[in-house]
Each structure stands twice: as C-alpha cells, then as structure tokens.
C-alpha cells in the first residue's frame, strides 16, 4: 500500500467507525489519524479528549497541592522549588518528543526512534518495562495512599480505632474498584469526568487554603531558613539532598497525558500544551500550599508526632488550624476525593502504556492484551491486568506495609529512568543535527527521517534545557536510592534500588532469552 493511499483508506474507515465523528485536523495540516499513520500505527482508539479534558486529566493525576506533606520547613520549600524547576525542564523536553511522535507508547517509542540501530530494540524494551513497572507501581501506591488517609480520618474521629491490615486492604480495594468502574463501565464519559474534576481540583485548593491561612496560627519567616534533620544525618547538606526526592511524588505522573495521546484531538500540539500548563498550575498551587502549611504549622512537634498516630502530619495541622475535628475532616475529605479521582487517571494511563507494549509484542500473551473492547474501543484486558496487579500487591500488607512501600517506591526510579533515557537520546540526536525541521512528509522510525513536531523549543534554548533536564534526572535518581534516616536498619532501608535493579535485570535477561525473537521495537502496522 502506498503512503498516500494508506492515509486515504484509514481516514475513510476511521471516520465512519461506530458513527464516531472524523478526527479533527492538526495544526500542521495532517489529521490526527494521519499523524499516527506516518508513524506506522493504525488509529483504532476513539479521540474523546480535547484540550480542557486532558488538562484536567493531567492536573488530577499530578494532584500536587493535595500531595504536599510536612517535612523540615526550609527543606520542603527549597526542595520543592528545585524539583518543580527540574520537572518543568524535563517535561519541556518530553513535550518536544510528544510533539514529534504522539503515541501511547511514549518513552520506549521515542527511544526506539532515537537510539543507535544496533541497540535500538534492547534499549526500547528496557525502557518499556521500567515505564510499565513505574506506572503499575504508581497505580497501586495511589490506592494505598488514599486508603491509609481514610484510616487516618477514622482515627482522628475515633481515637480508639486501631486499623488492621485486612481493613487497609479493603480500603485499598474500594479505591481500585472505583477507578476500574470509571475506566470501564462509564469509559465514554471519562473525558467529561476529568473536566469536572479539574474544577473540583481548583475549588478544593481554595476550600482548604482559606480556612488554613485565616484560622491557623501564623509563624514567622524563619521557615525559609530553618532546616530540620529528622534523619540524623552527619551534615545538614546531606540531610537536604536525601530529602530532595520527597517532593517528586507531588509532581509525578505528568506523562499520563502522553500515554493517552491516541485518544486526544490534535495530540501533537495539545499534549505538549497540557503537559506544560498542568505543571505550571500544579506547581503554583503546590508551592502556595507548602507556604500555607509552613506558616500555619503551629506545634511542629505535634505535627511530626502525628506520623505515628494519624499517619499524616497535615491532619494534625488542619485540627490545629480550625480547632475542630469536624472541620479538619471536611478539609481532608476533599483531598481524599481528589486522590480517588487521581487514581482513575493513573489506571487509565497505566493500562494504555501496557496496551501499547502488548500491541508491539513486548509482553506475554500480547495477542490477548492488545485487543480492544468491541463496544467501547478501550483496552479492557490491560485494565483488568492493572487491577489484578494492584490487588495482588495489596496482599503484601498482610505481611508488612513496609514491603509494599518498598515495592511501590519503584515509581520514581522507573519513571525517571525512562525520562532520562528519552531525554538523553534526544540530546544526542539534536547535537548531531540529524533531526530535520518540521514537515508534513511521511516518516518512519529511521533516523534519516527524524523531524521535529509542531511544538519545539527554539535553539540554543532547546539544547540548554535538554542538558538541564538530564542533569536534574541524574541528580534525583542518585538520591532516590538513599534511605531516609540513620542508622540504617531493615525497617528504614530503602529497597527501591533492589526492586529497580531487579526489574532492569529481568527485562534485560528476558530480552536476550526470549523477547528479542519477537520484539522489534514499535511494530509498523501500516507499511509506508
């Protein structure tokens, strides 16, 4: 099939499928379906997301202001600023890649495009699996986080309540079931759901911030220069850097919009815009909430002590601020509601990432997992696998909650390593000058055909930003493997390096033993 004929046939079949309206034209002259075809992919997912709905999706997956927790006052403030700046730099680079190739595969697809041919498949396979593992861990950790906050609220209202592991699992499962319900039964309304949640995300911020600032005790500006060393590290500087990855969790998952690319109208432009705007919105709201918490913290010792009693310091800070358990529960209830909604987006992104890898024959049982539901055109099987993995991980709580935390700590290492591989490859290619200016010409995975998308940072700022992003990612990855306190014991050890190393080792060994026989990078479903 010729390139032009392939484009025409796919447009006719897609536009008439299930009565679905034709894909809107992209700003570069190609339709959304043609954008996928030029990358060798068949457009089979419905594009239900527009700019506002995917912005809401991205903002609610991030839930930055909701995820801000209490640490050393100055450390939290300055760590957050460093992480926010570095994350913006990273995703400005990711946005360039998403504009070049807006596919659900995201990072591993880009690595396959940019890496040297001799190691292209291997690096793409490893990148794919650390990304899949990171998103599966993020989905499970989100459900666990919300479940334990619910338990903290129960303890706040009933101090004699002592949560048992099986109760924690039930809360975990309840959050998962809600996420699955929205992603399957009401999947057609997922885009509208995310748009509504964006409004709640913004409204909830002011509903929590105003009473906290108005009624809470006010500290002085010393929070900007007071550093706590709760981990008992030899120096304050070392304590600062060990705590640097903590704010990462508040800005993690911005690539969720990337993995929904094949369901977004005008994806090559809308995805980069949504990525950057969601980081700006969430960063501003998150920083404002940190300042409010630090300036209204009241009794610092009581807040830190709440880690052992309530699980989360912000619950005690809310009580001190409004002097009412009921008021504190209402404020925290908003955070719980938004956290549950965040899990919905997390499950959607995780399932799309797994589906994309299955489509490219990179998973066991890929023939089954790559199928879509005939009625809704959603990857129903990978949603089921994501649900099964989360529920299976939750059973670890029966033995040790610490073990589950160590497994879900793979989130930062998995996702950040995939970002580093993608941005590193882009930096290499852009410095060698092989990426051509943006055009509407048909391209494939060959480096001779690489061209920029419609969204790009002009030079020399693009290269400079790319370098900053790589340095930031290396910094965070290095410190993310450190334990949070000394002396290091089995209960305080950070096992993320073991979990991450095991994932990389397994994917590498499995690739050479079996996967290399059938995984050849992103499959060219349409020959150009």
N, C-alpha and C positions, 0 to 999 in steps of 0.2 A: 504494500500500500504506500502510495506516495505521501509526503508530508501534508500537502495541501488537501488531498482527498481525505486523508485521515482526520484532519481538522473538521472538514465539512460533515463527514458521516457522524462523528461523535457529537457535534453540535445538534444535528437533527435528532439523534436518538435521545440525547440528554434533555433537550427542550420539550420533548413530548412524553417523557417518562413520568408516569403516575400523575399526570396533569400538573407537574411542577413547572413553575414559570421559568423562562430562559434565564441563564446566568447573566448578571449584569456585566457590562463591559468594563474592563480595567482601563485605567487612565493611559496605559501605554498602547492602546489600540487593540489588544487581544482580549478575548473574553476570558473569564475565569477558567473555563474548561480548556481553552487553548493554552493557557499558562501551564496546566498540568500535562497536556499532551506533548508540549515541547520538551518536557522532562521525561517523557515516555510512560506516563501514568494515565490510566483510564479514570475519568471523572465519574465516580459512582456514588459519592456521598451527596446529600442534599445541602445546599448552601442556605441555611436558615439564619445565620448570624450576619448582622450588619455592624457598623462601627460602634454604636452605643451598646448593643448587647454583648459584643466581645470585649468592650471596655469594662462593662460590669462583670463579665466572666473573669477577666484578668485581675481586676481590683479585689474581687471577693475571694479568689484563690490566694492572693497575697495576704489579705486581712492584716495589714501592717500595724495599724494603731491598736487593733484588738490583741495582737500577739506580743505587744511590748510588755515585758516583765521587769521586775525590780532587781537591780544589782547594785554595785558600787556607784554612787551618784555621778561622779565625774566620768568614771569609766563607761557607764551606759551612754551618756551623752556623746562623748567623743568617739567611742566605738561605733555608735550608730551613724555618726556623720561620715566616718571613714568607709563603713560598709555601704551606706547609701550612695556615696560618690563612686565607689568602685563598682557597685551593681549597675548604676546608670551607664558607666563607661562600658561595662561588659555587654549590656543589652543594647547599647547603641551599635556595637559590633554585631551582635546576634540579629538585630533588626536589618542590617545590611545583608546578612546571609538569608534571612527570611524573605527579603525582597527579591533576591536572586532565585531562590527555589522554595516557594511556599508549599511545602508538603508536610504531611502528618509525621513523617519520619524525623524531621528536624535535624538534630545534630549528626546522626550517623549518615544521613543522606548528604549533608554538606561535606563531611569528612571524605566520603566516597568520591565526591566531585573534585576535591582539592588535593587529596593526598597523592603521593607518587604512585604510579600504576603498580609497581612491584609489591607494595604493602597496602594498597587501597582496600582490598576486601577484608584483610585481617584487622586493620585499624577501624574500619566501619563496623565490623562485627563486635569488637570490644566496646566501641563507643555505644553501639546499640544496647548492649546488655547492661552497661553501667547506667545508662539512661533509664532503661526499663526497671532495673532494680531500684534506682533512686525514686522513681515515680510510684512504684509499688510500696516502698517504704514510707513515702510521703502520705499516701492514702491511708495507710494503717496508723501512722503516727498522728494524723489529724483526728481520726476517730478516737484514738486513745486519749489525746489531749482533751477533747471535749467531754469525753466520758468521765475523766478524773476531775474536771472543773465542776461538772454536775454533782459529783460526790462531795467536793469542797463546799458547794452551796448547801447540801443536805447537812453537813457537819456544822456549818455556820448557823443554821436554824435549829438543829438538834445536836447539841454538843456531845451527847452520849452515843451518837451513832458511830459505829466502828465498821467501815466498809470491808467486806470480804472479797477475795479475788474473784469469785464467781459473779458477784454483783458488778464488779468493774467490767467483766466480760459482757454482761447483759447490757450495760450502758453502751459499751463499745459496739455491740451488735445492733442496738437500736439506731445509732448514728449511721452505721453502714446500711441498714435496711432503708432508711430514708433516702440516702444517696442513690441507692440502687433503684428505688421507686421513681425518683425524678428522672433518672437516666434511662429508664426503660418504659414504664407504663405511661408516663407523661413526657416522653422524649421530644415529641413535636413542639411542646411548649417550653423546652429548655432555654431557648434564646430569650423568650419573653420573661421567663423566670429570672434569668441573670440580669436583665434590665431593671426589674423591680428591686432586686437585691442591691443593685448599685445605689438606688435611692435610700434604702434602709442602711446601707453602709455609711453614707454621708450623714443621714439623720441621726444614726446611732452615735456617731462621733460627738456631735454637739450635745446629745442627750446624756452622755457620760461626762464630757469635758466641763460643761457649765456647772453642774452641781459640785463636781470635784473641786473646781477652782473657787467657786463662790462660797461654799460652806466649809471647805477644808482648811486646816491650819497652814499658814504660809511660812516657808523657810526663807532664808536669805540667799544671796547669790553664791554662797560658798559651795553649793552643789556643783559648780563648774570646776572647782579646784580640789574638792575632797575626793580622794581615792580610797576605796576600801580594798583590803587584801584578805578576803574571806578564805582564799585557798591556801594561805600561809606560805606563799612563795618567797624565795630569798630576797627578791627586789620588787619594788612597785612596778617597774617597767615590765618585768617578766609577767607579773600578775595581769597587767594591762593587755599584753599580747595574747595570753592564754584565754582571756575573756573576749578577745576580738571576734571569734566566730559566733558568739551568742546572738548578736542582732541579725545574723544571717538568716535565722529561721523566720524573722519578721518580714523578710524580703525574698523568700524562697518560693520558687514555682512560677516566676514570671514567664517562663517559656510555655506555660499552659496554652496560651493563645497560639503558639507555633504549632502545637500538635492538633489544634482544631482548624488549621489553615484550609483544609479541603472542604470545610463547611462554612467558610466565610466569603462573603461577596467582596470582590476587589481585594483579594488577600495580599497581593504583592505590595499594596500601599497601606491597607487598613491594619494589617498585623504589625508592621513597624510603628505606625502611629499609636495603636493601642498599647503596645509594649512601653513606649516611652512616656505616654501620658499617664498610664497606670502607675508607673514608678514615681513620676512627679507627684501625683495626687496622694498616693500612699506614703511616700517619703515625707511630704509636708505634714500630713495628718499624724504620721507616726512620731515625727520629731516634736510636734506640738503636744502630743500625749505624753511623751517622755518628760518634757519640761514641766507639764502639769503634775505628773507623778512625783518628780523630784522636788518641786517647790511646795507640794502639799503632802509630803510623805509623813509628816508628824513624827511619831515614835518609830525611829529606824529599827531599833532592836525588836520591837513588837512585830513590825512588818517582816523582818527576816525570820523571826521565830514562827511566823505563820506558815513557812515552808513545811515544817514538821507537823503542824496541827491541821491546817486547811489545805495544804498542798501548793498554794499560790499566794504570794505576798499581796497582790493587788486586792484580794478580797478583804484583808485587814485594813488596807489603805482606804478602801471605799467605806468601811464601817467607821473609821476614824473621821473621815471627811464629812459624811452626812449624819453621823451619830445615830444611825438607825440601821438595824439589821435588814429590815424590810426594804429600805431604800437601796442598801448595798446589793441586795438580791435582785432588785429590778435592774440596776445598772449592769450587774454581772450577767443577768439573763439575756440582755441584748448581745453581749459578747458570745454567749452560748449559741444563740440563734444564728448569728453571723458565722460562727465557727462551723455549725452544721451545714450551712449553705456553702461554705468553703470546701467542705468535704465532697459536696455534689460536683463541683468543678474539678476537684482533684481526681475523682473517679472517672470523670469524662476524659480528662487529659491522659490519665494512665492507661485507660482502655484503648484510646486511639493510638498511643505510642506502641502498645503491644500488638494491636491490629496491623499497624504499618509494618512492623518487623515480620509478622506472620505472612503478610502479603508478599514480602521479599524472601520468603522461605528460610527465615532465620530462627524459627522456633520449632520445638517438637509439635507434631500434629498441626502443622501450618495450614494444611488443606481445610481443616475444620475451623481453626481460629480466624482464618481470613474471610470467612463467609459473613454476609450481612443479613439482617432480618429482612425478609421479603416485603413486609408491610411498611416498616419504618426506615429502612436503609441505615440502620445503626449496627455497629459491631457487637451484637448481643452476646456472642461467645466470649469475647475478650472481657466484656463487662462481668460476665459470670466468673471467669478465671480471676479477675481482680478481686471480686467479692470473696471467692474461696480462699485466696492467698491472705487477705486481710483477716478473715475469720480464723484461719489456721494459725496465723501469727498471734492472734489474741489469746489462744490457749496457753501460750507461754506464760501468761500472767499467773496461771495456777501454780507454776513453779517459782517464778521470780519476775517481778515487774522490771527489775534492773536488766534482766536478759532481754526483754522486749525493747527497752530503751536503747540498749547497745545495738540491736539489730536495726531498729529504725534510724539510728544515727548514720546509717549508710546514706541517708537522704542528701546531706551536704556533700560528702565525698563523691557520691555517684554523679549527682547533677553538676557539681563544679568541675569535676574531671572531664565530663562531656563538653562543658563550655570551653575548658582550656584547650582540648583537642581541636575543637571547631575554630576558635579564635586564633590559635597558633597556626593552623593550616592556612587560614585566610591571610594572616600577616605574612607568611612565607610567600604565598602566591601574589599578593599585591606588591611586595617589594621586588619580585622578579618581573613584574609588568605584564604577566600573561592574561590578566583579566581585561577584557575589551570593554569599551563604553557600552552603555545600554542600547539595545536594539530589539526589534521585533522578530529578528531572524530565528529560525528553529534551531534549538541547541540540543546537545546530548551531554553525557557525563564526561566526555573527553575534554581535557584541559585546553585544547586548541579552540574550543567553542565557548569557554567561560566568558560570561559578560555580566556586568552589573545590572541590578534591578533598578526600578524607578526611584527607590529610596536609597540614598547613599550620602555619606559624609564627604564633603569635598576635601581634596588633598591641599596641604600636607596634614590637615587636621585628622583625617581618617586614619592615616598610619600612626600618628601620635596617639590617638585614642586607642587604637588596637594594641599598641605597646603597653599603655597604662592598664588596659583590661587584662592582658596576660600576666603582668607583674602582680596585680591585685589577686587574681585567681591562684597563683602560686603561693602568695602570702597566706591566703585563707586556708588553702589545702594543707599547708605545712602545720599551721596552728590548730586545725580542726582535729588532729590526731592526738593532741595533748590531753592528759587528764585535767580535771577542773580543780583539783586540790592535792595537797601533800599532807602527810606521807601517802604514797600510792598503795592501796590495798585492793584485793579483788572486788570490793564493793565500790571503790572510787576509780578503778581503772577504766580508761576509755578504750573500749574494744572495737571502735569503728575501723581502726587500721586493720584489724584481723578480718572483720566482715568484708571490708572493701577489698583487701588483698585476696581473700578467698574468692570473691566474685570475679575479679580480674583474672586470677589464676585459672578458675574453672572455665571462663569463657575462652581464654587462650588455648588451654588444653583441648577443650571440646571442639574448637575450631579446627585444630590440626588433626584430631582423631576422626571427626565426622563432618562437621558443618561445612568445611571447605569444599566438600564434594557437591553440595547443593546450594550454598550461599555464595552468590557472586555479586554482592552489593545490591543496590536498588534495581529491581527487575525492570527491564524495558518492556512494558506490557503492550506498547504500540511502537512498532518499528518506524523510524523516520527516514 
